[in-house]
Amino acid sequence: MIVIPIIQSSQKRLRQSQRRHERNLQRKKKFKQLLRQIRRHSLAGQTAEAQELLPQLMQAVDKAARHHTIHSNRAARIKSRLMRRLQRPRP
């Protein structure tokens, strides 16, 4: 059961909250998708393809952190771990 607020200001807050929630989900989804693609490429040994997607991922992660969708430390961790993974030599 969804509770709909009666007071007008509460209704507006609910609408704003829902819009923000949708935007946050889109931002998270975008960088998670790119992260999966890069990991898949790096595991397959396709470092050139992974390097091409890297700027897009960095931009998406930074944007998510800037808008407080994810914590800034998490963004730094994601970027750091990914760079280490891509620089590691593959057998």
Distance bins in CASP14 RR format, pairs under 12 A and 6 or more apart:
PFRMAT RR
TARGET T0000
AUTHOR 0000-0000-0000
RMODE 2
METHOD distances of the structure
MODEL  1
2 14 0 0 0 0 1 0 0 0 0 0 0
2 18 0 0 0 0 0 1 0 0 0 0 0
3 10 0 0 0 0 0 1 0 0 0 0 0
3 11 0 0 0 0 0 1 0 0 0 0 0
3 14 0 0 0 0 1 0 0 0 0 0 0
4 10 0 0 0 0 1 0 0 0 0 0 0
4 11 1 0 0 1 0 0 0 0 0 0 0
4 14 1 0 0 1 0 0 0 0 0 0 0
4 15 0 0 0 0 0 1 0 0 0 0 0
4 18 0 0 0 0 0 1 0 0 0 0 0
5 11 1 0 1 0 0 0 0 0 0 0 0
5 12 0 0 0 0 1 0 0 0 0 0 0
5 13 1 0 0 1 0 0 0 0 0 0 0
5 14 1 0 1 0 0 0 0 0 0 0 0
5 15 0 0 0 0 0 1 0 0 0 0 0
5 17 0 0 0 0 0 1 0 0 0 0 0
6 14 0 0 0 0 0 1 0 0 0 0 0
7 13 0 0 0 0 1 0 0 0 0 0 0
7 14 0 0 0 0 0 1 0 0 0 0 0
8 14 0 0 0 0 0 1 0 0 0 0 0
8 15 0 0 0 0 0 1 0 0 0 0 0
9 15 0 0 0 0 0 1 0 0 0 0 0
9 16 0 0 0 0 0 1 0 0 0 0 0
10 16 0 0 0 0 0 1 0 0 0 0 0
10 17 0 0 0 0 0 1 0 0 0 0 0
11 17 0 0 0 0 0 1 0 0 0 0 0
11 18 0 0 0 0 0 1 0 0 0 0 0
12 18 0 0 0 0 0 1 0 0 0 0 0
12 19 0 0 0 0 0 1 0 0 0 0 0
13 19 0 0 0 0 0 1 0 0 0 0 0
13 20 0 0 0 0 0 1 0 0 0 0 0
14 20 0 0 0 0 0 1 0 0 0 0 0
14 21 0 0 0 0 0 1 0 0 0 0 0
15 21 0 0 0 0 0 1 0 0 0 0 0
15 22 0 0 0 0 0 1 0 0 0 0 0
16 22 0 0 0 0 0 1 0 0 0 0 0
16 23 0 0 0 0 0 1 0 0 0 0 0
17 23 0 0 0 0 0 1 0 0 0 0 0
17 24 0 0 0 0 0 1 0 0 0 0 0
18 24 0 0 0 0 0 1 0 0 0 0 0
18 25 0 0 0 0 0 1 0 0 0 0 0
19 25 0 0 0 0 0 1 0 0 0 0 0
19 26 0 0 0 0 0 1 0 0 0 0 0
20 26 0 0 0 0 0 1 0 0 0 0 0
20 27 0 0 0 0 0 1 0 0 0 0 0
20 67 0 0 0 0 1 0 0 0 0 0 0
20 68 0 0 0 0 1 0 0 0 0 0 0
20 69 0 0 0 0 1 0 0 0 0 0 0
21 27 0 0 0 0 0 1 0 0 0 0 0
21 28 0 0 0 0 0 1 0 0 0 0 0
21 69 0 0 0 0 0 1 0 0 0 0 0
22 28 0 0 0 0 0 1 0 0 0 0 0
22 29 0 0 0 0 0 1 0 0 0 0 0
22 69 0 0 0 0 0 1 0 0 0 0 0
23 29 0 0 0 0 0 1 0 0 0 0 0
23 30 0 0 0 0 0 1 0 0 0 0 0
23 63 0 0 0 0 0 1 0 0 0 0 0
23 64 0 0 0 0 0 1 0 0 0 0 0
23 67 1 0 0 1 0 0 0 0 0 0 0
23 68 0 0 0 0 0 1 0 0 0 0 0
23 69 1 0 0 1 0 0 0 0 0 0 0
24 30 0 0 0 0 0 1 0 0 0 0 0
24 31 0 0 0 0 0 1 0 0 0 0 0
24 63 0 0 0 0 0 1 0 0 0 0 0
24 64 0 0 0 0 1 0 0 0 0 0 0
24 65 0 0 0 0 0 1 0 0 0 0 0
24 67 1 0 0 1 0 0 0 0 0 0 0
24 68 0 0 0 0 1 0 0 0 0 0 0
24 69 1 0 1 0 0 0 0 0 0 0 0
24 70 0 0 0 0 1 0 0 0 0 0 0
25 31 0 0 0 0 0 1 0 0 0 0 0
25 32 0 0 0 0 0 1 0 0 0 0 0
25 64 0 0 0 0 0 1 0 0 0 0 0
25 69 0 0 0 0 1 0 0 0 0 0 0
25 70 0 0 0 0 0 1 0 0 0 0 0
26 32 0 0 0 0 0 1 0 0 0 0 0
26 33 0 0 0 0 0 1 0 0 0 0 0
26 60 0 0 0 0 0 1 0 0 0 0 0
26 63 0 0 0 0 0 1 0 0 0 0 0
26 64 0 0 0 0 1 0 0 0 0 0 0
26 67 0 0 0 0 0 1 0 0 0 0 0
26 69 0 0 0 0 1 0 0 0 0 0 0
27 33 0 0 0 0 0 1 0 0 0 0 0
27 34 0 0 0 0 0 1 0 0 0 0 0
27 59 0 0 0 0 0 1 0 0 0 0 0
27 60 1 0 0 1 0 0 0 0 0 0 0
27 61 0 0 0 0 1 0 0 0 0 0 0
27 62 0 0 0 0 0 1 0 0 0 0 0
27 63 1 0 0 1 0 0 0 0 0 0 0
27 64 1 0 1 0 0 0 0 0 0 0 0
27 65 0 0 0 0 1 0 0 0 0 0 0
27 66 0 0 0 0 1 0 0 0 0 0 0
27 67 1 0 0 1 0 0 0 0 0 0 0
27 68 0 0 0 0 0 1 0 0 0 0 0
27 69 1 0 1 0 0 0 0 0 0 0 0
27 70 0 0 0 0 1 0 0 0 0 0 0
27 75 0 0 0 0 0 1 0 0 0 0 0
28 34 0 0 0 0 0 1 0 0 0 0 0
28 35 0 0 0 0 0 1 0 0 0 0 0
28 60 0 0 0 0 1 0 0 0 0 0 0
28 61 0 0 0 0 0 1 0 0 0 0 0
28 63 0 0 0 0 0 1 0 0 0 0 0
28 64 1 0 0 1 0 0 0 0 0 0 0
28 65 0 0 0 0 0 1 0 0 0 0 0
28 67 0 0 0 0 0 1 0 0 0 0 0
28 68 0 0 0 0 0 1 0 0 0 0 0
28 69 1 0 0 1 0 0 0 0 0 0 0
28 70 1 0 0 1 0 0 0 0 0 0 0
28 74 0 0 0 0 0 1 0 0 0 0 0
28 75 0 0 0 0 0 1 0 0 0 0 0
28 78 0 0 0 0 0 1 0 0 0 0 0
29 35 0 0 0 0 0 1 0 0 0 0 0
29 36 0 0 0 0 0 1 0 0 0 0 0
29 60 0 0 0 0 1 0 0 0 0 0 0
29 64 0 0 0 0 0 1 0 0 0 0 0
29 69 0 0 0 0 0 1 0 0 0 0 0
30 36 0 0 0 0 0 1 0 0 0 0 0
30 37 0 0 0 0 0 1 0 0 0 0 0
30 53 0 0 0 0 0 1 0 0 0 0 0
30 56 0 0 0 0 1 0 0 0 0 0 0
30 57 0 0 0 0 1 0 0 0 0 0 0
30 59 0 0 0 0 1 0 0 0 0 0 0
30 60 1 0 1 0 0 0 0 0 0 0 0
30 61 0 0 0 0 1 0 0 0 0 0 0
30 62 0 0 0 0 0 1 0 0 0 0 0
30 63 0 0 0 0 1 0 0 0 0 0 0
30 64 0 0 0 0 1 0 0 0 0 0 0
30 67 0 0 0 0 0 1 0 0 0 0 0
30 69 0 0 0 0 0 1 0 0 0 0 0
30 70 0 0 0 0 0 1 0 0 0 0 0
31 37 0 0 0 0 0 1 0 0 0 0 0
31 38 0 0 0 0 0 1 0 0 0 0 0
31 53 0 0 0 0 0 1 0 0 0 0 0
31 54 0 0 0 0 0 1 0 0 0 0 0
31 56 0 0 0 0 1 0 0 0 0 0 0
31 57 1 0 0 1 0 0 0 0 0 0 0
31 58 0 0 0 0 1 0 0 0 0 0 0
31 59 0 0 0 0 1 0 0 0 0 0 0
31 60 1 1 0 0 0 0 0 0 0 0 0
31 61 1 0 1 0 0 0 0 0 0 0 0
31 62 0 0 0 0 1 0 0 0 0 0 0
31 63 0 0 0 0 1 0 0 0 0 0 0
31 64 1 0 1 0 0 0 0 0 0 0 0
31 65 0 0 0 0 1 0 0 0 0 0 0
31 67 0 0 0 0 0 1 0 0 0 0 0
31 69 0 0 0 0 1 0 0 0 0 0 0
31 70 0 0 0 0 1 0 0 0 0 0 0
31 74 0 0 0 0 0 1 0 0 0 0 0
31 75 0 0 0 0 1 0 0 0 0 0 0
31 78 1 0 0 1 0 0 0 0 0 0 0
31 79 0 0 0 0 0 1 0 0 0 0 0
31 82 0 0 0 0 0 1 0 0 0 0 0
32 38 0 0 0 0 0 1 0 0 0 0 0
32 39 0 0 0 0 0 1 0 0 0 0 0
32 57 0 0 0 0 1 0 0 0 0 0 0
32 60 0 0 0 0 1 0 0 0 0 0 0
32 61 0 0 0 0 1 0 0 0 0 0 0
32 64 0 0 0 0 1 0 0 0 0 0 0
32 69 0 0 0 0 0 1 0 0 0 0 0
32 70 0 0 0 0 0 1 0 0 0 0 0
32 78 0 0 0 0 1 0 0 0 0 0 0
33 39 0 0 0 0 0 1 0 0 0 0 0
33 40 0 0 0 0 0 1 0 0 0 0 0
33 53 0 0 0 0 1 0 0 0 0 0 0
33 56 0 0 0 0 0 1 0 0 0 0 0
33 57 0 0 0 0 1 0 0 0 0 0 0
33 60 0 0 0 0 1 0 0 0 0 0 0
33 61 0 0 0 0 0 1 0 0 0 0 0
34 40 0 0 0 0 0 1 0 0 0 0 0
34 41 0 0 0 0 0 1 0 0 0 0 0
34 49 0 0 0 0 0 1 0 0 0 0 0
34 50 0 0 0 0 0 1 0 0 0 0 0
34 52 0 0 0 0 0 1 0 0 0 0 0
34 53 1 0 1 0 0 0 0 0 0 0 0
34 54 0 0 0 0 1 0 0 0 0 0 0
34 55 0 0 0 0 0 1 0 0 0 0 0
34 56 1 0 1 0 0 0 0 0 0 0 0
34 57 1 0 1 0 0 0 0 0 0 0 0
34 58 0 0 0 0 1 0 0 0 0 0 0
34 59 0 0 0 0 1 0 0 0 0 0 0
34 60 1 0 1 0 0 0 0 0 0 0 0
34 61 0 0 0 0 1 0 0 0 0 0 0
34 63 0 0 0 0 0 1 0 0 0 0 0
34 64 0 0 0 0 0 1 0 0 0 0 0
34 78 0 0 0 0 0 1 0 0 0 0 0
34 79 0 0 0 0 0 1 0 0 0 0 0
34 82 0 0 0 0 1 0 0 0 0 0 0
35 41 0 0 0 0 0 1 0 0 0 0 0
35 42 0 0 0 0 0 1 0 0 0 0 0
35 50 0 0 0 0 0 1 0 0 0 0 0
35 53 0 0 0 0 1 0 0 0 0 0 0
35 54 0 0 0 0 0 1 0 0 0 0 0
35 56 0 0 0 0 0 1 0 0 0 0 0
35 57 1 0 0 1 0 0 0 0 0 0 0
35 58 0 0 0 0 0 1 0 0 0 0 0
35 60 0 0 0 0 1 0 0 0 0 0 0
35 61 0 0 0 0 1 0 0 0 0 0 0
35 64 0 0 0 0 0 1 0 0 0 0 0
35 70 0 0 0 0 0 1 0 0 0 0 0
35 74 0 0 0 0 0 1 0 0 0 0 0
35 75 0 0 0 0 0 1 0 0 0 0 0
35 77 0 0 0 0 0 1 0 0 0 0 0
35 78 1 0 0 1 0 0 0 0 0 0 0
35 79 0 0 0 0 0 1 0 0 0 0 0
35 81 0 0 0 0 1 0 0 0 0 0 0
35 82 1 0 0 1 0 0 0 0 0 0 0
35 85 0 0 0 0 0 1 0 0 0 0 0
35 86 0 0 0 0 0 1 0 0 0 0 0
36 42 0 0 0 0 0 1 0 0 0 0 0
36 43 0 0 0 0 0 1 0 0 0 0 0
36 50 0 0 0 0 0 1 0 0 0 0 0
36 53 0 0 0 0 0 1 0 0 0 0 0
36 57 0 0 0 0 0 1 0 0 0 0 0
36 82 0 0 0 0 0 1 0 0 0 0 0
37 43 0 0 0 0 0 1 0 0 0 0 0
37 44 0 0 0 0 0 1 0 0 0 0 0
37 46 0 0 0 0 0 1 0 0 0 0 0
37 49 0 0 0 0 1 0 0 0 0 0 0
37 50 0 0 0 0 1 0 0 0 0 0 0
37 52 0 0 0 0 0 1 0 0 0 0 0
37 53 1 0 1 0 0 0 0 0 0 0 0
37 54 0 0 0 0 0 1 0 0 0 0 0
37 56 0 0 0 0 1 0 0 0 0 0 0
37 57 0 0 0 0 1 0 0 0 0 0 0
37 60 0 0 0 0 0 1 0 0 0 0 0
37 82 0 0 0 0 0 1 0 0 0 0 0
38 44 0 0 0 0 0 1 0 0 0 0 0
38 45 0 0 0 0 0 1 0 0 0 0 0
38 46 0 0 0 0 1 0 0 0 0 0 0
38 47 0 0 0 0 1 0 0 0 0 0 0
38 48 0 0 0 0 0 1 0 0 0 0 0
38 49 0 0 0 0 1 0 0 0 0 0 0
38 50 1 0 1 0 0 0 0 0 0 0 0
38 51 0 0 0 0 1 0 0 0 0 0 0
38 52 0 0 0 0 1 0 0 0 0 0 0
38 53 1 0 1 0 0 0 0 0 0 0 0
38 54 1 0 0 1 0 0 0 0 0 0 0
38 55 0 0 0 0 0 1 0 0 0 0 0
38 56 0 0 0 0 1 0 0 0 0 0 0
38 57 1 0 0 1 0 0 0 0 0 0 0
38 58 0 0 0 0 0 1 0 0 0 0 0
38 60 0 0 0 0 0 1 0 0 0 0 0
38 61 0 0 0 0 0 1 0 0 0 0 0
38 78 0 0 0 0 0 1 0 0 0 0 0
38 79 0 0 0 0 0 1 0 0 0 0 0
38 81 0 0 0 0 0 1 0 0 0 0 0
38 82 1 0 0 1 0 0 0 0 0 0 0
38 83 0 0 0 0 0 1 0 0 0 0 0
38 85 0 0 0 0 1 0 0 0 0 0 0
38 86 1 0 0 1 0 0 0 0 0 0 0
39 45 0 0 0 0 0 1 0 0 0 0 0
39 46 0 0 0 0 0 1 0 0 0 0 0
39 47 0 0 0 0 0 1 0 0 0 0 0
39 49 0 0 0 0 0 1 0 0 0 0 0
39 50 0 0 0 0 1 0 0 0 0 0 0
39 53 0 0 0 0 0 1 0 0 0 0 0
39 54 0 0 0 0 0 1 0 0 0 0 0
39 57 0 0 0 0 0 1 0 0 0 0 0
39 78 0 0 0 0 0 1 0 0 0 0 0
39 81 0 0 0 0 0 1 0 0 0 0 0
39 82 0 0 0 0 1 0 0 0 0 0 0
39 85 1 0 0 1 0 0 0 0 0 0 0
39 86 0 0 0 0 1 0 0 0 0 0 0
40 46 0 0 0 0 1 0 0 0 0 0 0
40 49 0 0 0 0 1 0 0 0 0 0 0
40 50 0 0 0 0 1 0 0 0 0 0 0
40 53 0 0 0 0 0 1 0 0 0 0 0
40 85 0 0 0 0 0 1 0 0 0 0 0
41 47 1 0 0 1 0 0 0 0 0 0 0
41 48 0 0 0 0 1 0 0 0 0 0 0
41 49 1 0 1 0 0 0 0 0 0 0 0
41 50 1 1 0 0 0 0 0 0 0 0 0
41 51 0 0 0 0 1 0 0 0 0 0 0
41 52 0 0 0 0 1 0 0 0 0 0 0
41 53 1 0 0 1 0 0 0 0 0 0 0
41 54 0 0 0 0 0 1 0 0 0 0 0
41 57 0 0 0 0 0 1 0 0 0 0 0
41 82 0 0 0 0 0 1 0 0 0 0 0
41 85 0 0 0 0 0 1 0 0 0 0 0
41 86 0 0 0 0 1 0 0 0 0 0 0
41 90 0 0 0 0 0 1 0 0 0 0 0
42 48 0 0 0 0 0 1 0 0 0 0 0
42 49 0 0 0 0 1 0 0 0 0 0 0
42 50 1 0 1 0 0 0 0 0 0 0 0
42 51 0 0 0 0 1 0 0 0 0 0 0
42 53 0 0 0 0 0 1 0 0 0 0 0
42 54 0 0 0 0 0 1 0 0 0 0 0
42 57 0 0 0 0 0 1 0 0 0 0 0
42 81 0 0 0 0 0 1 0 0 0 0 0
42 82 0 0 0 0 1 0 0 0 0 0 0
42 83 0 0 0 0 0 1 0 0 0 0 0
42 84 0 0 0 0 0 1 0 0 0 0 0
42 85 1 0 1 0 0 0 0 0 0 0 0
42 86 1 0 1 0 0 0 0 0 0 0 0
42 87 0 0 0 0 0 1 0 0 0 0 0
42 88 0 0 0 0 1 0 0 0 0 0 0
42 89 0 0 0 0 0 1 0 0 0 0 0
42 90 1 0 0 1 0 0 0 0 0 0 0
43 49 0 0 0 0 0 1 0 0 0 0 0
43 50 0 0 0 0 1 0 0 0 0 0 0
43 85 0 0 0 0 1 0 0 0 0 0 0
43 86 0 0 0 0 0 1 0 0 0 0 0
43 88 0 0 0 0 0 1 0 0 0 0 0
43 90 0 0 0 0 1 0 0 0 0 0 0
44 50 0 0 0 0 1 0 0 0 0 0 0
44 90 0 0 0 0 1 0 0 0 0 0 0
45 51 0 0 0 0 0 1 0 0 0 0 0
45 85 0 0 0 0 0 1 0 0 0 0 0
45 86 0 0 0 0 0 1 0 0 0 0 0
45 88 0 0 0 0 0 1 0 0 0 0 0
45 89 0 0 0 0 0 1 0 0 0 0 0
45 90 1 0 1 0 0 0 0 0 0 0 0
45 91 0 0 0 0 0 1 0 0 0 0 0
46 52 0 0 0 0 1 0 0 0 0 0 0
46 53 0 0 0 0 0 1 0 0 0 0 0
46 86 0 0 0 0 0 1 0 0 0 0 0
46 90 0 0 0 0 1 0 0 0 0 0 0
47 53 0 0 0 0 0 1 0 0 0 0 0
47 54 0 0 0 0 0 1 0 0 0 0 0
47 85 0 0 0 0 0 1 0 0 0 0 0
47 86 1 0 0 1 0 0 0 0 0 0 0
47 87 0 0 0 0 1 0 0 0 0 0 0
47 88 0 0 0 0 0 1 0 0 0 0 0
47 89 0 0 0 0 1 0 0 0 0 0 0
47 90 1 0 0 1 0 0 0 0 0 0 0
48 54 0 0 0 0 0 1 0 0 0 0 0
48 86 0 0 0 0 0 1 0 0 0 0 0
49 56 0 0 0 0 0 1 0 0 0 0 0
49 86 0 0 0 0 0 1 0 0 0 0 0
50 56 0 0 0 0 0 1 0 0 0 0 0
50 57 0 0 0 0 1 0 0 0 0 0 0
50 82 0 0 0 0 1 0 0 0 0 0 0
50 83 0 0 0 0 0 1 0 0 0 0 0
50 85 0 0 0 0 1 0 0 0 0 0 0
50 86 1 0 1 0 0 0 0 0 0 0 0
50 87 0 0 0 0 0 1 0 0 0 0 0
50 88 0 0 0 0 0 1 0 0 0 0 0
50 90 0 0 0 0 0 1 0 0 0 0 0
51 57 0 0 0 0 0 1 0 0 0 0 0
51 58 0 0 0 0 0 1 0 0 0 0 0
51 82 0 0 0 0 0 1 0 0 0 0 0
51 83 0 0 0 0 0 1 0 0 0 0 0
51 85 0 0 0 0 0 1 0 0 0 0 0
51 86 1 0 0 1 0 0 0 0 0 0 0
51 87 0 0 0 0 0 1 0 0 0 0 0
52 86 0 0 0 0 0 1 0 0 0 0 0
53 59 0 0 0 0 0 1 0 0 0 0 0
53 60 0 0 0 0 0 1 0 0 0 0 0
53 82 0 0 0 0 0 1 0 0 0 0 0
53 86 0 0 0 0 0 1 0 0 0 0 0
54 60 0 0 0 0 0 1 0 0 0 0 0
54 61 0 0 0 0 0 1 0 0 0 0 0
54 78 0 0 0 0 0 1 0 0 0 0 0
54 79 0 0 0 0 1 0 0 0 0 0 0
54 82 1 0 0 1 0 0 0 0 0 0 0
54 83 0 0 0 0 1 0 0 0 0 0 0
54 85 0 0 0 0 0 1 0 0 0 0 0
54 86 1 0 0 1 0 0 0 0 0 0 0
54 87 0 0 0 0 0 1 0 0 0 0 0
55 61 0 0 0 0 0 1 0 0 0 0 0
55 62 0 0 0 0 0 1 0 0 0 0 0
55 79 0 0 0 0 0 1 0 0 0 0 0
56 62 0 0 0 0 0 1 0 0 0 0 0
56 63 0 0 0 0 0 1 0 0 0 0 0
57 63 0 0 0 0 0 1 0 0 0 0 0
57 64 0 0 0 0 0 1 0 0 0 0 0
57 75 0 0 0 0 0 1 0 0 0 0 0
57 78 0 0 0 0 1 0 0 0 0 0 0
57 79 0 0 0 0 1 0 0 0 0 0 0
57 81 0 0 0 0 0 1 0 0 0 0 0
57 82 1 0 0 1 0 0 0 0 0 0 0
57 83 0 0 0 0 0 1 0 0 0 0 0
57 85 0 0 0 0 0 1 0 0 0 0 0
57 86 0 0 0 0 0 1 0 0 0 0 0
58 64 0 0 0 0 0 1 0 0 0 0 0
58 65 0 0 0 0 0 1 0 0 0 0 0
58 75 0 0 0 0 1 0 0 0 0 0 0
58 76 0 0 0 0 0 1 0 0 0 0 0
58 78 0 0 0 0 1 0 0 0 0 0 0
58 79 1 0 0 1 0 0 0 0 0 0 0
58 80 0 0 0 0 0 1 0 0 0 0 0
58 82 0 0 0 0 1 0 0 0 0 0 0
58 83 0 0 0 0 1 0 0 0 0 0 0
58 86 0 0 0 0 0 1 0 0 0 0 0
59 65 0 0 0 0 0 1 0 0 0 0 0
59 66 0 0 0 0 0 1 0 0 0 0 0
59 75 0 0 0 0 0 1 0 0 0 0 0
59 79 0 0 0 0 0 1 0 0 0 0 0
60 66 0 0 0 0 0 1 0 0 0 0 0
60 67 0 0 0 0 0 1 0 0 0 0 0
60 69 0 0 0 0 0 1 0 0 0 0 0
60 70 0 0 0 0 0 1 0 0 0 0 0
60 75 0 0 0 0 1 0 0 0 0 0 0
60 78 0 0 0 0 0 1 0 0 0 0 0
60 79 0 0 0 0 0 1 0 0 0 0 0
60 82 0 0 0 0 0 1 0 0 0 0 0
61 67 0 0 0 0 0 1 0 0 0 0 0
61 69 0 0 0 0 1 0 0 0 0 0 0
61 70 1 0 0 1 0 0 0 0 0 0 0
61 71 0 0 0 0 0 1 0 0 0 0 0
61 72 0 0 0 0 1 0 0 0 0 0 0
61 73 0 0 0 0 0 1 0 0 0 0 0
61 74 0 0 0 0 1 0 0 0 0 0 0
61 75 1 0 1 0 0 0 0 0 0 0 0
61 76 0 0 0 0 1 0 0 0 0 0 0
61 77 0 0 0 0 1 0 0 0 0 0 0
61 78 1 0 1 0 0 0 0 0 0 0 0
61 79 1 0 0 1 0 0 0 0 0 0 0
61 80 0 0 0 0 0 1 0 0 0 0 0
61 81 0 0 0 0 0 1 0 0 0 0 0
61 82 0 0 0 0 1 0 0 0 0 0 0
61 83 0 0 0 0 0 1 0 0 0 0 0
62 69 0 0 0 0 0 1 0 0 0 0 0
62 70 0 0 0 0 0 1 0 0 0 0 0
62 72 0 0 0 0 1 0 0 0 0 0 0
62 74 0 0 0 0 0 1 0 0 0 0 0
62 75 1 0 0 1 0 0 0 0 0 0 0
62 76 0 0 0 0 1 0 0 0 0 0 0
62 78 0 0 0 0 0 1 0 0 0 0 0
62 79 0 0 0 0 1 0 0 0 0 0 0
63 69 0 0 0 0 1 0 0 0 0 0 0
63 70 0 0 0 0 1 0 0 0 0 0 0
63 72 0 0 0 0 0 1 0 0 0 0 0
63 75 0 0 0 0 1 0 0 0 0 0 0
64 70 1 0 1 0 0 0 0 0 0 0 0
64 71 0 0 0 0 1 0 0 0 0 0 0
64 72 0 0 0 0 1 0 0 0 0 0 0
64 74 0 0 0 0 1 0 0 0 0 0 0
64 75 1 0 0 1 0 0 0 0 0 0 0
64 78 0 0 0 0 1 0 0 0 0 0 0
64 79 0 0 0 0 0 1 0 0 0 0 0
65 71 1 0 0 1 0 0 0 0 0 0 0
65 72 1 0 1 0 0 0 0 0 0 0 0
65 73 0 0 0 0 1 0 0 0 0 0 0
65 74 1 0 0 1 0 0 0 0 0 0 0
65 75 1 1 0 0 0 0 0 0 0 0 0
65 76 0 0 0 0 1 0 0 0 0 0 0
65 77 0 0 0 0 0 1 0 0 0 0 0
65 78 0 0 0 0 1 0 0 0 0 0 0
65 79 0 0 0 0 1 0 0 0 0 0 0
66 72 0 0 0 0 1 0 0 0 0 0 0
66 75 0 0 0 0 1 0 0 0 0 0 0
67 75 0 0 0 0 0 1 0 0 0 0 0
68 74 0 0 0 0 0 1 0 0 0 0 0
68 75 0 0 0 0 0 1 0 0 0 0 0
69 75 0 0 0 0 1 0 0 0 0 0 0
70 76 0 0 0 0 0 1 0 0 0 0 0
70 77 0 0 0 0 1 0 0 0 0 0 0
70 78 0 0 0 0 1 0 0 0 0 0 0
70 79 0 0 0 0 0 1 0 0 0 0 0
71 77 0 0 0 0 1 0 0 0 0 0 0
71 78 0 0 0 0 0 1 0 0 0 0 0
72 78 0 0 0 0 0 1 0 0 0 0 0
72 79 0 0 0 0 0 1 0 0 0 0 0
73 79 0 0 0 0 0 1 0 0 0 0 0
73 80 0 0 0 0 0 1 0 0 0 0 0
74 80 0 0 0 0 0 1 0 0 0 0 0
74 81 0 0 0 0 0 1 0 0 0 0 0
75 81 0 0 0 0 0 1 0 0 0 0 0
75 82 0 0 0 0 0 1 0 0 0 0 0
76 82 0 0 0 0 0 1 0 0 0 0 0
76 83 0 0 0 0 0 1 0 0 0 0 0
77 83 0 0 0 0 0 1 0 0 0 0 0
77 84 0 0 0 0 0 1 0 0 0 0 0
78 84 0 0 0 0 0 1 0 0 0 0 0
78 85 0 0 0 0 0 1 0 0 0 0 0
79 85 0 0 0 0 0 1 0 0 0 0 0
79 86 0 0 0 0 0 1 0 0 0 0 0
80 86 0 0 0 0 0 1 0 0 0 0 0
80 87 0 0 0 0 0 1 0 0 0 0 0
81 87 0 0 0 0 0 1 0 0 0 0 0
81 88 0 0 0 0 0 1 0 0 0 0 0
82 88 0 0 0 0 0 1 0 0 0 0 0
END
